Amino acid sequence: MTGQLSELASEAYVFGFPLVFNGEQILRLTTSGIGALPSASFNSFSHARALASPRDTFVSINNDTVYSIAPVDLSVGPVLLSVPEAGDRYYVLQFVDAWTNNFAYVGTRATGNRRGDFLLVPPEWEGGPEAEGVTVIRFPTRIAVIVGRWACDGEEDLPAVEELQNSLTLTPIRKSLTPPQGVPVVAGGLSEALDFFERLRVWALAFPPAERDRAALDSYGELGLTSAYTVAEAPAEVREALEVGYAAGKQALQMAVRSGDGPYVNNWLVNLHMFDYNLDFFEVGTLDDPAWKHADPKTRYATRAAAALAGLWGNHGYEAAYFFTYLDAAGDALTGEHTYALRLHPTPPVGAFWSITMYDLPNFYLVENQAARYSIGDRTRGIVYDDDGGLTITMSATRPADEKAAANWLPAPQGEFRPILRLYAPKQELLDGTYEVPAIERVV
């Protein structure tokens, strides 16, 4: 019996990981902030005033846009979002619910760069006069995160970005002295495993999943994860199963992140559909299209958990595509012990811009280096193109002696690493596979 419960707990870990991990990051944002993002109360924006650096210890954070992130809590009722005129600058405001579903987009691709107003309403909202003249965005869960990214062309472009950030506003429609409810506090103080499952229990009650996922959640009732009593009060046999299942689920999830579930092309994981697990909530800017839905119930929860661990708050592939690799052309692990070259000819076809960012393992954090360069792309100043218009990028832990290679250098850590190629507003050749990113070649 204990073995069956342990296996069930392992499944529950994978099912609940996105909710717990996301909730922890929301709490982090509202209390201490995240790296360059200062803390922000619910229904207000936290603005990074600089491009990300290794001090920003957040999973797979990008270094080519500046963030504006808002934790939103609609326990206070509808909230009005106002966005400024953005000129010709690419930006996106991505809406992520408690279970990490991307359910709406506002920005260049989705709604254009004009000034606009959007009424954010809770799941149970039935409409009213507040909605006149604005676009309504219905939240699947009471809380969600708006993840804003502004294209930033280097340090000297930051003042212009800051002006746009300051024009973003969130305004509750109904005046009340009652503060937002926020994320329920879970005391913790047990083991790592039991604390995780207690958060899952409490937060799943506060933020119910999509209707199609409730049967899966209910199936964990034997573990006490749908009950009113705490995990600490569960029978010893259940607590033991939760400990074993947590360890097994965690290991399985880490393996899933390394293997991925998309096709490999030249040892790049072309994971255009990593964030396609939302099947139910399609507000402005999303595509309610079978081509962008991960409908296989056997793998959908694992895909969702892996996406949260390796790239929390990542966009759908039609907004921004993400290609990952851990391996060189020969299939060997990428490591700072060697020097590598990536020759892009032609460079990736995008409607906005592209970049490659370097991350360490196993944390997926930016890598400290003497050049203070954490990404390289089509907007990087000083890069040198080949005579035929291609671009050769050098990846190594030490600065190349050759000046052209140094101009196109993406610094790597001493140990193993994983670059991510980001493609904003990818063109059809990228989405249909006509364009292939070449393998990274080991030079030395």
N, C-alpha and C positions, 0 to 999 in steps of 0.2 A: 504493500500500500504506500509506504514512504517513497518508493521509487516512482510510482505513478504521480504522486503529489509533486515530487521534485521535477519531473518532466513537465508537469503542468506549470510549475513556478518558472521554469526556464522559458516557456512560451509566454507567460505573463510578463516576464522581464522585457522581452522583445516587443510585445504589444504595447507596454506602457512606457518604454524608454523615451519616446518623443515627448510625451506629456510631461514627464518628470524633468527631463533635461531642459526642455523649453521653459517650464515653470521656474527652475532654478536660475536660468539666465535672466528671466524677467525680474525675479526678486533681486538678483545681483544688480541689474540696471536701476531698480528703484531704491536701492539702499546705498551701495558703494560706487556704482557706475562700472563701466567696462572699458578699461584702457583709457583712450583719449575721450571717451564718452563719459561726461559727468553724470551723476545720479539724476534721475528725473522722476517726479511724482507721476501718478497715473493721469492720463489725458493732458500730457505736455511733452514737448520734444526735448530730447537730449541731442545736442549738436557736437560732433567732433569738429574741432577747428584746425585740424591738421590731418595729413595723410597718415594712415596706420603705420606703426613701427613694431619692433619686437616687444615693446612694453605692453602692447595690446594683446593680452593673452586670451584670445578668442579663436575658436576653431576656424581655420581656413579663412581668416579675415582678409579682405582684399586691400590692395595698396594703390588702386588707380581711381577710386572714387572716394568722396568724403561722405560720411554717414550722418544722417539725421534719423534718429530712432525714437519712437513714442510707444510706451506701454499704454494701452487703452482699456478702460474699464467702463462698460456701459450699464453698470448698476445704477448710475446716476441718470439714466435715460439717454436719448439721442445726443450726439455730439457733432458739431459742425466743423468740418475740415475745410480750410481755405488754402489754396495753393496759388503762388504768384505766377506771373508771366515769366517764362524761362528763356525767351529768345531762341537761339539755336543750340543751346546746351542740352545734351542728353541727361535725363534724370528719370528715376523710377521710384515710386512709392509702392512697396509690396506689402500686402496685408496677409498676415499669418495668424491662424487661430491657435487655440491652446494645444491642439493635437498636431500642429505644424502644417496644416493644410493651407496652401496658397489659394486664397479665395477671391482676391481682387487686385487690380493694378491701376494706378493712376500715374501718368507720366507720358514721356515722348511717344513711345510706341502705342500705348493704350488709349490715351485721351488727348494727346497733343500737348503743346507747350503754352497754351493760352492760360490765363487766369481762370480759376474755377472753384466752385463750392460743391461739397459732397457731404450728405447727411449720413452719419454712421449710426445705425440703429441696432438694438439688441435682438436676439433671436425671436422673442415673443412680440415684437412691435407690430401693431396693426395699422399703422399709418395715421396721418393727421395733417393739420395745416402747416406743420413745420417743414414738410417735404416739398412745398410749392417752389418751383424755380431752381431746384437743386437735384443732383443725382443722388439717389438713395443707395447705400451700400449696407446690406444686412449681414451682421456678424453671425457665424455659426455657434460661437461660444461667447459668453459674457465678456471675457477678456481676449485680447489679441495684441499683436505687435505690428506697428507700421514701420517697415524697414526702408528708409529712404537712402538712395545713393545718388550723388551728384558727380558727374564727370568733372574732374579737376586736372587742369593742365599744368601741374607743378606748383611750387610754393607761391610764385607770384600771382597765381590765379585764385588763391585762397580768399582774398578780400571780396571778390565778386561772388564767390560761392557763399560766403558768410552773409552777404546781403540777401541772397535768396533764402538761405536758411531762416533768417530772422523774419521773413515774410510768411513762413508757414505758421498757421495758427490752428488750434483746437479749442472750440468754445462749447461748453455744455449748454444745451438749449433751455433746460429747466433749472431755475435757481434753487439751490438747496444748501443747507448748512451741513448736511450729512455727507461725509467724505466717501469716495469710492470704497467698495468692499475689499478690492485687491485680491491677492492670492492668499488663501487661508494659510495661516501659520501652522507648521508641523513641528512639534517640539524636537524630535530627534533624540539623540543620546543613546540609542541602541547600537547595534552593529551597523556597518555600512549597508549590508543587505536589507536588514529589517527597516532601517530608516528609508531606504529606497521604496520598499513596498508600502510603507505607511504613507509616504507622499503620494504614491499611486492611488491608494485607497481614498484618501481625502480629496485629492484633486480631481479624480474621476467622478466623485459625487458632486463636486462643485461645478465641473465643466463636462457634462455628459458628451460622449462621442456621437458621431453620426449614427442615425438609426440602424444602418446596415452593420455597424460595428458593436452594437449593444449586446448581441448574442455572444460574441467572443468575450466581452467583458464579463457577462453573466456567468460564463463557463468557469471563471476563476473564483466563483463563490465558495468552493470547497477550501480555498486558501484564505478565506476571510476578507477578500479584497473588495467585496461589494456590501460588506456588513457595516453596522453602526459601531461595533466595538473595534478597538485599536489592534494593530498587529501584535503589540506587546501582550495583549490578553488572549491571543490565539493559543490553542493547545501546543504542547511541546513538539509533538510530531509535525504539526504544520510549520512551526518556526524553523525546525530542522530542515524541512523540505524547502522552505524559502531560502535558507542559506545555501543549500546545495544548488537549487535552481538558479539563484542569482549568479553564482560562479560560472555555471555552465552557459547560461544565457549571455553573460558578458563576454566569455571566450568566443562563443558562436558569432556574436555581433562584431567583434574585432576581426574575425576571419572574413565575415561578409564584407566588411569595409575594404579589406585588402583585395578580395576577389571581384567584387562588383557584380552587377547583373546585366550590364550592357555589352555590346560587341567590342572586341579589341581590334583596333586597326593600327598596325605598326607599333604595337605594344602600348598604345594610348587607349584607355577605357573611354570610349565615345558614349558617354552616359547622358544622352539627350533627354532621357525619360526618368531620371533619378527622382524628380519631384512630382511625378504624375499620379501619386497615390490618392489625391483628392478626386472623389467620384461624385460628390453630392452638392458642392457649394460653388456656384459660378456667378459671381457678380461682375461689375464692370471690368473690362480689360482681360478677363480670362477666356479661354477657348473651351467651350463645352463640345468637345470633339473626341470621338473614340480614339483617334490617333494620339491623343495626349492623356490617355487614361490607362493606368496600370490595373487591369481588371482581374488578374489572377489572384484569387483569395489565398492561395498557398504561399505566395511569395510577397504579397503586397505589404504585409506588416514588417517583414524583414527589410524590404526596400526602404520603407518609411523610417525605420530605426537607423539603418545605415546612413541614410541621408542626413538625419539629425546629428549623428555622431561625427561624420566627416565633413558636413557642410551646412550646419544649422542656418536657417533663414536664406537658403539658396533659392534662386528663381526657377520657374519653368524654363525649359529649353528654348521656347520661342521668344522669351525675353532676354535670356542670357544663357549661352551654352557653356558647359564646363567639361573639359577633357582632362583626365588624370593619367599619370603614369608613375610607376615605380621602377620601370625596367628600361635598359638600353636596347639597341637594335639586336643584340645577341641574346637578349632575354635575361641578362644579369642585373642584379639590383643596382640602382643608381646610388653612388656613394662619393663623398668628398675626397676619397683616396685617389680618384681618377679625374681626368678632364674630358669633357664631352662637347660636342657641337650639334646644334640643331639648325639645319638650313631650310628656310621657308622660301619656296619659289614655286608659285607666287605666294605672297603673304595671304593670310586668311580673308575671305570675302565677308565683310560685315557692313551693316548699315550705320553703326556707331563707331566702335573701336574695339581693339583686341589687346590682350596683354598676357604674359606668362609670369606667374608669381611663384617664388620658391618657399617651400615649407619643410621644416624638420620632421622627423619621426621620433616617437609615436604621437606627438602632441598636435601636429599640423599647425605649428606656430611659425611666424615670420622669423627669418634667420639674421642674427646680428652679423654685421660685416663692416670692413674698413671703408667701403665706398658708400655706406648708408643707402644702398640700392636693394630694394626688395622685390622689384618687378621690372619687367622690360616689355615694351610694346610699341605700337605704331606712333604713339605720342611722346616717346622718350626722347628727350633732347640729346643731341650728340651722337646718336647711333649712325653707323656707316653702312650703307647698302652695298651689295656686290655690284659689279659692273653690269650684270644682266638684270638688275632690279630686285634680285633676291636679297634675303637677310640671313646672315649666319650668326647665331647666338652661341656664345661660349658659356658653359656651366662648369665651375670649378671652385674649390675652396680658397685658392690663392689667385691673386690678380695676374692675368696673362702678361707676358713680357711684350708680345706683339701689340702695337698700339691700336690696330683695328679690332683685334680680338678684345682688347681692354675696353674699347668704346662700346662693344656689344656684350659686355660681361654681365652675367647673372650670377652673383655670388652664391655658393652652396655651403652647407655646413661640413664639418669634418666627417660626420657619420652619414647614414643613409638619408635620402631625401625624396620628396615627392613634389614635382612642379604641377601647377594647375594652369591650363590654358583657358582663359575666359574670353568669350566672344559675345559682345553686346550687340543686340539686334542682328543675329546671324542671318545671312542670306540663304536662299533656298539650296544653293550648292552645298552648304554645310549641313543643312537639315536632311537632305536626301542622300548624303554620302558621296556626292560627285567630287567634292573636294576632300582630299585626305591629308592629314597632318603627318609628315614623315617621322620616322623613328629618330630617337636621339642616339647619335653615334659616339662611341668611345674613341677618343683621340689618343690619350696616354693612359 
